[in-house]
Amino acid sequence: MILAGDIGGTKTNLALFDWATERVEPARERTFASADFKSLEDVIIEFLKPLPKKEQEPVGGEDVADSAEPAEPAEEEAPMPVIEAACFGVAGPVIENRCRATNLPWVVDGAELAKRFQIQTVRLLNDLEATAHGVLVLHPDETTVLNAGAPASAKGTMALIAAGTGLGEAIIFWDGTRYHPMPSEGGHASFAPTNDLEMDLLRYLRASYLHVSYERVLSGPGLHAIYEFLRDTKKNEPTWLAERLKAEDPAAVIAEVGLGGQSEICKQALDLFASIYGSEAGNLALKALALNGVYLGGGMAPKLLKRLADGSFLRTFTAKGRYKRLLSSIPVYVIMNQKSALLGAASVAAQLRNGQ
C-alpha cells in the first residue's frame, strides 16, 4: 500500500492506493481542513485511524438495520496495511526533502515522516511538481481543449501553469525515454505589462508591493486586486456588489457575477485576468518550448472556463510577434480533475515502492 497527499493552505487531501504500475482508484481517501491541525503528522494520524465497522458498506448491500439478527457492538477494523512508500505534494519550495509550507505554519520533513510512521521511503514534491506528475496519468476526458493546435508527432516538452490560491508553474521535460517534471517558482517572476491598461495596473500595485509578481494578479487574491484597481480607477462599483464582497469570498463573487453578466466591472476584471493569464502561459510555452502542450491547472481555470474559452486567453497566448505561428500550433488544455496533484503524488509513491 502507498500513501499520497496534496497539502494546501486551505485543505489537505490524503489517500491510500494499492497502486502497482497503472493508475487505480484510492482504497481510502479523506479531505481535512488544514487549519484544524498543527502539523501534517497530526493529519496523517487522524487519517490512519481504523474506521469503525458501522462505517463500512454492508456485505452484499444488505441494510444492517433490517437484519433479523441483533446488531453487534461496533468494532474496529484490523490494523491498516503496511505503507511501503509515501509522497506528498506541498505548497512551497522543497529543498533536500524538506518544505516550509507557504500558507501554513507547518514544516514538513520527509525523513521525519518516514521515521515517525515507519515508512521506508517518503518523498516531498512542490505541489506543482506533483500536479505535473498527475498530468502524465490523466485520462483524456479529464481535460478540456482550449487550443487544439498541431502538436509535434514525437514526444516532447510540456508545461503547466496553475492559478489558484497562488500561481504555480512547472516544466515537464522529455529526455528521450521518459518524462521528468521540473519544479519552479516561476509564479513569483516579475509581472510584465503588455499594454497601457496593464501598465496602469502595475503602477497601482506598486503602491502596495515593492515587487509585483505574476502571482499578484494571477490568483484568487490577484483577481480581487484587479477588481480593486478597476474600482478605484473607473469608479463603477455597484453598492450591492460592494456589500457582497465584504461578506463573501471576493474572488468567488467576482467570478460568479462576471460570468453571469450582472456587473460590468466584474466582466472587465475577468477579461483582464484572462488576458494576463494567456500572456504568461505564452511566456512559459516559449521558455520551455512546450511543443507538446500547455496545461492549465489549479482551481481557477475550470471555474473560469467560459471566459478563458471566449478568445481573450488565446489572443494574448499567441501575441508574441514573430512566434505567433509557433504558439498557435501548441495545444492548450484545462485540467478538469481537481485531484491531479494527489494522483501525481500517488504515481511517484508507486514508483518509489517499485524501486524506481
One Martini backbone bead per residue (centre of mass of N, CA, C, O) as a GRO file, in nm:
protein
  356
    1MET     BB    1   0.100   0.034   0.018
    2ILE     BB    2   0.015   0.378  -0.044
    3LEU     BB    3   0.088   0.728   0.025
    4ALA     BB    4  -0.102   1.029  -0.041
    5GLY     BB    5  -0.057   1.399  -0.093
    6ASP     BB    6  -0.234   1.724  -0.069
    7ILE     BB    7  -0.084   2.031   0.039
    8GLY     BB    8  -0.270   2.299   0.164
    9GLY     BB    9  -0.384   2.589   0.308
   10THR     BB   10  -0.689   2.473   0.325
   11LYS     BB   11  -0.628   2.169   0.222
   12THR     BB   12  -0.609   1.806   0.289
   13ASN     BB   13  -0.517   1.530   0.086
   14LEU     BB   14  -0.576   1.180   0.141
   15ALA     BB   15  -0.435   0.854   0.026
   16LEU     BB   16  -0.491   0.514  -0.051
   17PHE     BB   17  -0.295   0.276  -0.249
   18ASP     BB   18  -0.293  -0.007  -0.489
   19TRP     BB   19  -0.018   0.077  -0.661
   20ALA     BB   20   0.176  -0.031  -0.920
   21THR     BB   21   0.152   0.083  -1.249
   22GLU     BB   22  -0.145   0.159  -1.258
   23ARG     BB   23  -0.409   0.339  -1.231
   24VAL     BB   24  -0.607   0.384  -0.934
   25GLU     BB   25  -0.824   0.368  -0.697
   26PRO     BB   26  -0.886   0.449  -0.390
   27ALA     BB   27  -0.912   0.290  -0.076
   28ARG     BB   28  -0.861   0.578   0.065
   29GLU     BB   29  -1.033   0.902   0.136
   30ARG     BB   30  -0.946   1.241   0.258
   31THR     BB   31  -1.057   1.560   0.389
   32PHE     BB   32  -0.885   1.844   0.533
   33ALA     BB   33  -0.850   2.104   0.747
   34SER     BB   34  -0.555   2.249   0.793
   35ALA     BB   35  -0.619   2.452   1.040
   36ASP     BB   36  -0.691   2.198   1.245
   37PHE     BB   37  -0.372   2.161   1.235
   38LYS     BB   38  -0.024   2.152   1.337
   39SER     BB   39   0.030   1.902   1.137
   40LEU     BB   40   0.082   1.644   0.927
   41GLU     BB   41   0.100   1.423   1.138
   42ASP     BB   42  -0.189   1.469   1.253
   43VAL     BB   43  -0.337   1.397   0.994
   44ILE     BB   44  -0.232   1.108   0.956
   45ILE     BB   45  -0.334   0.993   1.219
   46GLU     BB   46  -0.632   1.039   1.155
   47PHE     BB   47  -0.641   0.880   0.883
   48LEU     BB   48  -0.522   0.592   1.012
   49LYS     BB   49  -0.763   0.534   1.154
   50PRO     BB   50  -0.971   0.307   1.223
   51LEU     BB   51  -1.267   0.203   1.106
   52PRO     BB   52  -1.568   0.153   1.178
   53LYS     BB   53  -1.789  -0.088   1.082
   54LYS     BB   54  -2.042   0.104   1.052
   55GLU     BB   55  -1.886   0.255   0.798
   56GLN     BB   56  -1.934   0.015   0.634
   57GLU     BB   57  -2.029  -0.176   0.393
   58PRO     BB   58  -2.257  -0.394   0.345
   59VAL     BB   59  -2.290  -0.705   0.276
   60GLY     BB   60  -2.447  -0.712  -0.030
   61GLY     BB   61  -2.616  -0.438   0.050
   62GLU     BB   62  -2.732  -0.480   0.324
   63ASP     BB   63  -2.945  -0.372   0.564
   64VAL     BB   64  -2.875  -0.373   0.893
   65ALA     BB   65  -3.147  -0.267   1.015
   66ASP     BB   66  -3.315  -0.531   0.877
   67SER     BB   67  -3.200  -0.733   1.052
   68ALA     BB   68  -3.277  -1.005   1.264
   69GLU     BB   69  -3.024  -0.958   1.393
   70PRO     BB   70  -2.852  -0.846   1.635
   71ALA     BB   71  -2.655  -0.596   1.698
   72GLU     BB   72  -2.333  -0.541   1.708
   73PRO     BB   73  -2.084  -0.411   1.835
   74ALA     BB   74  -1.868  -0.188   1.754
   75GLU     BB   75  -1.583  -0.239   1.552
   76GLU     BB   76  -1.265  -0.256   1.461
   77GLU     BB   77  -1.045  -0.280   1.248
   78ALA     BB   78  -0.789  -0.381   1.123
   79PRO     BB   79  -0.500  -0.299   1.071
   80MET     BB   80  -0.324  -0.132   0.873
   81PRO     BB   81  -0.145  -0.151   0.621
   82VAL     BB   82   0.151  -0.143   0.496
   83ILE     BB   83   0.363   0.129   0.425
   84GLU     BB   84   0.601   0.157   0.162
   85ALA     BB   85   0.508   0.449   0.049
   86ALA     BB   86   0.551   0.815   0.009
   87CYS     BB   87   0.371   1.118  -0.113
   88PHE     BB   88   0.402   1.488  -0.116
   89GLY     BB   89   0.228   1.773  -0.194
   90VAL     BB   90   0.363   2.108  -0.149
   91ALA     BB   91   0.306   2.444  -0.072
   92GLY     BB   92   0.631   2.482  -0.167
   93PRO     BB   93   0.960   2.469  -0.121
   94VAL     BB   94   1.181   2.198  -0.198
   95ILE     BB   95   1.455   2.111   0.029
   96GLU     BB   96   1.586   1.829   0.101
   97ASN     BB   97   1.300   1.704   0.179
   98ARG     BB   98   1.198   2.004   0.261
   99CYS     BB   99   0.915   2.210   0.397
  100ARG     BB  100   0.791   2.540   0.402
  101ALA     BB  101   0.497   2.639   0.410
  102THR     BB  102   0.342   2.911   0.275
  103ASN     BB  103   0.016   2.884   0.411
  104LEU     BB  104   0.163   2.740   0.665
  105PRO     BB  105   0.276   2.640   1.002
  106TRP     BB  106   0.465   2.426   0.837
  107VAL     BB  107   0.702   2.155   0.870
  108VAL     BB  108   0.815   1.934   0.617
  109ASP     BB  109   0.966   1.604   0.674
  110GLY     BB  110   1.053   1.318   0.523
  111ALA     BB  111   1.233   1.175   0.736
  112GLU     BB  112   1.037   1.210   0.977
  113LEU     BB  113   0.798   1.058   0.854
  114ALA     BB  114   0.938   0.786   0.815
  115LYS     BB  115   0.998   0.745   1.117
  116ARG     BB  116   0.714   0.786   1.246
  117PHE     BB  117   0.566   0.563   1.019
  118GLN     BB  118   0.745   0.340   0.901
  119ILE     BB  119   0.867   0.441   0.617
  120GLN     BB  120   1.092   0.384   0.384
  121THR     BB  121   0.963   0.610   0.174
  122VAL     BB  122   0.980   0.977   0.152
  123ARG     BB  123   0.836   1.226  -0.065
  124LEU     BB  124   0.880   1.557  -0.167
  125LEU     BB  125   0.671   1.800  -0.335
  126ASN     BB  126   0.582   2.024  -0.520
  127ASP     BB  127   0.264   2.087  -0.612
  128LEU     BB  128   0.331   2.126  -0.921
  129GLU     BB  129   0.495   1.870  -0.952
  130ALA     BB  130   0.261   1.683  -0.881
  131THR     BB  131   0.075   1.778  -1.110
  132ALA     BB  132   0.268   1.695  -1.337
  133HIS     BB  133   0.246   1.395  -1.275
  134GLY     BB  134  -0.065   1.392  -1.319
  135VAL     BB  135  -0.070   1.451  -1.624
  136LEU     BB  136   0.051   1.155  -1.697
  137VAL     BB  137  -0.248   1.014  -1.575
  138LEU     BB  138  -0.454   1.128  -1.743
  139HIS     BB  139  -0.751   1.137  -1.886
  140PRO     BB  140  -0.897   1.267  -2.162
  141ASP     BB  141  -1.174   1.348  -1.991
  142GLU     BB  142  -0.985   1.550  -1.784
  143THR     BB  143  -0.993   1.749  -2.031
  144THR     BB  144  -0.984   2.075  -2.195
  145VAL     BB  145  -0.992   2.237  -2.500
  146LEU     BB  146  -0.854   2.548  -2.623
  147ASN     BB  147  -0.612   2.427  -2.817
  148ALA     BB  148  -0.533   2.208  -3.058
  149GLY     BB  149  -0.342   2.250  -3.272
  150ALA     BB  150   0.003   2.102  -3.367
  151PRO     BB  151   0.142   1.856  -3.255
  152ALA     BB  152   0.401   1.685  -3.216
  153SER     BB  153   0.474   1.359  -3.302
  154ALA     BB  154   0.678   1.374  -3.093
  155LYS     BB  155   0.797   1.364  -2.800
  156GLY     BB  156   0.777   1.636  -2.555
  157THR     BB  157   0.747   1.924  -2.418
  158MET     BB  158   0.581   2.048  -2.127
  159ALA     BB  159   0.335   2.260  -1.954
  160LEU     BB  160   0.259   2.431  -1.632
  161ILE     BB  161  -0.026   2.628  -1.518
  162ALA     BB  162  -0.146   2.761  -1.184
  163ALA     BB  163  -0.439   2.908  -1.068
  164GLY     BB  164  -0.511   3.016  -0.726
  165THR     BB  165  -0.398   3.102  -0.442
  166GLY     BB  166  -0.176   3.090  -0.651
  167LEU     BB  167   0.124   3.059  -0.863
  168GLY     BB  168   0.211   2.794  -1.082
  169GLU     BB  169   0.509   2.626  -1.224
  170ALA     BB  170   0.596   2.386  -1.492
  171ILE     BB  171   0.811   2.133  -1.630
  172ILE     BB  172   0.791   1.871  -1.893
  173PHE     BB  173   1.050   1.660  -1.958
  174TRP     BB  174   1.200   1.499  -2.244
  175ASP     BB  175   1.470   1.241  -2.266
  176GLY     BB  176   1.363   0.991  -2.474
  177THR     BB  177   1.206   0.799  -2.240
  178ARG     BB  178   1.105   1.022  -2.022
  179TYR     BB  179   0.942   1.202  -1.786
  180HIS     BB  180   1.029   1.533  -1.619
  181PRO     BB  181   0.941   1.703  -1.362
  182MET     BB  182   0.985   2.062  -1.308
  183PRO     BB  183   1.036   2.279  -1.080
  184SER     BB  184   0.908   2.607  -0.974
  185GLU     BB  185   0.893   2.990  -0.921
  186GLY     BB  186   0.749   3.154  -1.166
  187GLY     BB  187   0.513   3.315  -1.019
  188HIS     BB  188   0.751   3.527  -0.898
  189ALA     BB  189   0.779   3.673  -1.136
  190SER     BB  190   0.774   3.952  -1.309
  191PHE     BB  191   0.548   4.167  -1.406
  192ALA     BB  192   0.451   4.215  -1.765
  193PRO     BB  193   0.336   4.447  -1.939
  194THR     BB  194   0.141   4.496  -2.273
  195ASN     BB  195  -0.023   4.759  -2.181
  196ASP     BB  196  -0.166   5.035  -2.053
  197LEU     BB  197  -0.350   4.898  -1.845
  198GLU     BB  198  -0.124   4.720  -1.718
  199MET     BB  199   0.053   4.958  -1.634
  200ASP     BB  200  -0.154   5.074  -1.436
  201LEU     BB  201  -0.166   4.823  -1.260
  202LEU     BB  202   0.129   4.826  -1.170
  203ARG     BB  203   0.123   5.103  -1.034
  204TYR     BB  204  -0.093   5.031  -0.830
  205LEU     BB  205   0.065   4.787  -0.690
  206ARG     BB  206   0.328   4.952  -0.613
  207ALA     BB  207   0.187   5.092  -0.364
  208SER     BB  208   0.201   4.793  -0.201
  209TYR     BB  209   0.450   4.669  -0.374
  210LEU     BB  210   0.776   4.619  -0.443
  211HIS     BB  211   0.689   4.336  -0.571
  212VAL     BB  212   0.543   4.238  -0.886
  213SER     BB  213   0.391   3.956  -0.952
  214TYR     BB  214   0.201   3.728  -1.111
  215GLU     BB  215   0.053   3.638  -0.847
  216ARG     BB  216  -0.084   3.925  -0.794
  217VAL     BB  217  -0.291   3.849  -1.056
  218LEU     BB  218  -0.268   3.513  -1.072
  219SER     BB  219  -0.529   3.481  -0.858
  220GLY     BB  220  -0.750   3.521  -0.627
  221PRO     BB  221  -0.625   3.783  -0.511
  222GLY     BB  222  -0.567   3.898  -0.798
  223LEU     BB  223  -0.858   3.941  -0.890
  224HIS     BB  224  -0.919   4.142  -0.665
  225ALA     BB  225  -0.699   4.347  -0.745
  226ILE     BB  226  -0.815   4.411  -1.021
  227TYR     BB  227  -1.084   4.514  -0.919
  228GLU     BB  228  -0.970   4.747  -0.742
  229PHE     BB  229  -0.845   4.898  -0.974
  230LEU     BB  230  -1.111   4.950  -1.129
  231ARG     BB  231  -1.263   5.086  -0.900
  232ASP     BB  232  -1.048   5.326  -0.846
  233THR     BB  233  -1.050   5.424  -1.167
  234LYS     BB  234  -1.373   5.391  -1.265
  235LYS     BB  235  -1.613   5.420  -1.059
  236ASN     BB  236  -1.819   5.121  -1.090
  237GLU     BB  237  -1.953   5.035  -0.804
  238PRO     BB  238  -2.189   4.862  -0.676
  239THR     BB  239  -2.341   4.837  -0.375
  240TRP     BB  240  -2.420   4.533  -0.374
  241LEU     BB  241  -2.131   4.434  -0.436
  242ALA     BB  242  -1.981   4.550  -0.194
  243GLU     BB  243  -2.140   4.379   0.014
  244ARG     BB  244  -2.057   4.096  -0.091
  245LEU     BB  245  -1.746   4.132  -0.065
  246LYS     BB  246  -1.754   4.156   0.251
  247ALA     BB  247  -1.912   3.861   0.305
  248GLU     BB  248  -1.733   3.722   0.084
  249ASP     BB  249  -1.557   3.575  -0.152
  250PRO     BB  250  -1.430   3.775  -0.381
  251ALA     BB  251  -1.347   3.592  -0.622
  252ALA     BB  252  -1.616   3.435  -0.640
  253VAL     BB  253  -1.796   3.679  -0.693
  254ILE     BB  254  -1.660   3.791  -0.946
  255ALA     BB  255  -1.700   3.536  -1.115
  256GLU     BB  256  -2.006   3.506  -1.098
  257VAL     BB  257  -2.088   3.794  -1.194
  258GLY     BB  258  -1.924   3.800  -1.458
  259LEU     BB  259  -2.041   3.541  -1.594
  260GLY     BB  260  -2.348   3.656  -1.553
  261GLY     BB  261  -2.356   3.974  -1.635
  262GLN     BB  262  -2.415   4.176  -1.368
  263SER     BB  263  -2.121   4.322  -1.409
  264GLU     BB  264  -1.892   4.519  -1.561
  265ILE     BB  265  -1.646   4.509  -1.366
  266CYS     BB  266  -1.628   4.195  -1.359
  267LYS     BB  267  -1.587   4.155  -1.661
  268GLN     BB  268  -1.324   4.320  -1.673
  269ALA     BB  269  -1.163   4.149  -1.474
  270LEU     BB  270  -1.175   3.884  -1.640
  271ASP     BB  271  -1.047   3.991  -1.897
  272LEU     BB  272  -0.774   4.070  -1.768
  273PHE     BB  273  -0.703   3.798  -1.650
  274ALA     BB  274  -0.710   3.631  -1.916
  275SER     BB  275  -0.495   3.797  -2.063
  276ILE     BB  276  -0.260   3.750  -1.861
  277TYR     BB  277  -0.268   3.443  -1.863
  278GLY     BB  278  -0.201   3.407  -2.162
  279SER     BB  279   0.071   3.555  -2.161
  280GLU     BB  280   0.218   3.371  -1.948
  281ALA     BB  281   0.171   3.103  -2.094
  282GLY     BB  282   0.337   3.192  -2.342
  283ASN     BB  283   0.601   3.236  -2.197
  284LEU     BB  284   0.633   2.942  -2.100
  285ALA     BB  285   0.626   2.809  -2.379
  286LEU     BB  286   0.889   2.944  -2.474
  287LYS     BB  287   1.087   2.860  -2.248
  288ALA     BB  288   1.011   2.538  -2.296
  289LEU     BB  289   0.915   2.449  -2.568
  290ALA     BB  290   0.590   2.341  -2.559
  291LEU     BB  291   0.488   2.143  -2.815
  292ASN     BB  292   0.294   1.929  -2.632
  293GLY     BB  293   0.190   2.146  -2.422
  294VAL     BB  294  -0.050   2.332  -2.223
  295TYR     BB  295  -0.140   2.341  -1.878
  296LEU     BB  296  -0.430   2.412  -1.679
  297GLY     BB  297  -0.442   2.454  -1.348
  298GLY     BB  298  -0.614   2.456  -1.080
  299GLY     BB  299  -0.915   2.624  -0.965
  300MET     BB  300  -0.983   2.854  -1.189
  301ALA     BB  301  -1.011   2.746  -1.482
  302PRO     BB  302  -1.277   2.578  -1.460
  303LYS     BB  303  -1.451   2.827  -1.357
  304LEU     BB  304  -1.334   3.013  -1.623
  305LEU     BB  305  -1.385   2.872  -1.900
  306LYS     BB  306  -1.573   3.062  -2.055
  307ARG     BB  307  -1.361   3.298  -2.065
  308LEU     BB  308  -1.110   3.141  -2.179
  309ALA     BB  309  -1.287   3.047  -2.450
  310ASP     BB  310  -1.347   3.348  -2.596
  311GLY     BB  311  -1.019   3.442  -2.688
  312SER     BB  312  -0.841   3.616  -2.490
  313PHE     BB  313  -0.627   3.409  -2.416
  314LEU     BB  314  -0.520   3.333  -2.709
  315ARG     BB  315  -0.435   3.612  -2.803
  316THR     BB  316  -0.199   3.639  -2.585
  317PHE     BB  317  -0.056   3.368  -2.625
  318THR     BB  318   0.020   3.449  -2.944
  319ALA     BB  319   0.141   3.751  -2.875
  320LYS     BB  320   0.477   3.702  -3.020
  321GLY     BB  321   0.505   3.789  -3.298
  322ARG     BB  322   0.708   3.576  -3.475
  323TYR     BB  323   0.563   3.338  -3.271
  324LYS     BB  324   0.262   3.293  -3.340
  325ARG     BB  325   0.262   3.031  -3.506
  326LEU     BB  326   0.387   2.848  -3.297
  327LEU     BB  327   0.173   2.897  -3.068
  328SER     BB  328  -0.075   2.799  -3.240
  329SER     BB  329   0.043   2.487  -3.233
  330ILE     BB  330  -0.013   2.479  -2.929
  331PRO     BB  331  -0.153   2.307  -2.699
  332VAL     BB  332  -0.448   2.366  -2.485
  333TYR     BB  333  -0.527   2.281  -2.141
  334VAL     BB  334  -0.780   2.189  -1.908
  335ILE     BB  335  -0.792   2.085  -1.585
  336MET     BB  336  -1.069   1.904  -1.431
  337ASN     BB  337  -0.902   1.746  -1.225
  338GLN     BB  338  -0.862   1.827  -0.878
  339LYS     BB  339  -0.660   1.548  -0.826
  340SER     BB  340  -0.378   1.564  -0.972
  341ALA     BB  341  -0.177   1.591  -0.732
  342LEU     BB  342  -0.252   1.326  -0.595
  343LEU     BB  343  -0.188   1.143  -0.838
  344GLY     BB  344   0.108   1.227  -0.863
  345ALA     BB  345   0.198   1.132  -0.584
  346ALA     BB  346   0.112   0.836  -0.627
  347SER     BB  347   0.297   0.773  -0.870
  348VAL     BB  348   0.560   0.818  -0.710
  349ALA     BB  349   0.511   0.612  -0.484
  350ALA     BB  350   0.500   0.369  -0.676
  351GLN     BB  351   0.791   0.398  -0.777
  352LEU     BB  352   0.924   0.366  -0.501
  353ARG     BB  353   0.815   0.080  -0.445
  354ASN     BB  354   0.959  -0.022  -0.728
  355GLY     BB  355   1.255   0.122  -0.730
  356GLN     BB  356   1.255   0.412  -0.915
   0.00000   0.00000   0.00000
